[in-house]
């Protein structure tokens, strides 16, 4: 059953939505996003994920997803943006049967997923256990890029990766496959909590990504964490300058205690 608030918010989209996501599977439409200044502050951090991971430890949040678990398509790509969350599950009917019968495939959400996002969002797709088909491909990648989304994170598989690399789309994925998810995968929930590599992600949480992996910053601490990350980055730059100028061990210890290196 669709919550009345969600139904009202969906009605505002009018004919922009194609009915590709059953309304009862949509948990949220509108939710708070970080402001542009906060996003820009994170983007300016020199060592993005490692600096923030250290600070989140002090808050009790262990939200690191290593690049060895979800690899970036391009080691040089970076990512900062709020999460829009999607949960995929294997289709209930065998793909061969639905193809043979000519029945409509289960809905993967298609372009409606993009329509329900804002520019700068990160699409996060949970696909536990699905490794034989793609959760995201080339046409969706083009639509995502044109809509100005920041990127994609999925523990499932993607395809058409050469095109994604060529267009500069930031993607972290659990695998790559040529096999389509059509007839094999369906969208179970939109904008509910998801689990990516053992890390809970909620709509609006901030996703950070670089060559080391991904970090999830819970939205309610994002501003505090940024302020502390900026201070830590400034201290590290001071230390690096001292090391480059030949400072002694005692001098560098005065800048940053050795146990914090």
ABEGO torsion letter per residue (X at the ends): XBBAAAAAAAAAAEAABAGABBAAABABABBBBBBAAAAAAAAABABAAAAAAAAAAAAGBBABBBAAABBBABAABBBBEBBBBBBBBBBABBAAAAAAAGBBBBBAGEAAAAAABBBGBBBBBBABGBAABBABBAAAAAAAAAAGBAEBBBABBBBGAAAAAAAGBBBBBABBBABBABGABBBABBGBBBBBGGBBBBBGBBBBBBAAEBBBBBAAAAAAAAAAAAAAAAAAAAAAAAAAAGBBAAAAAAABBAAAX
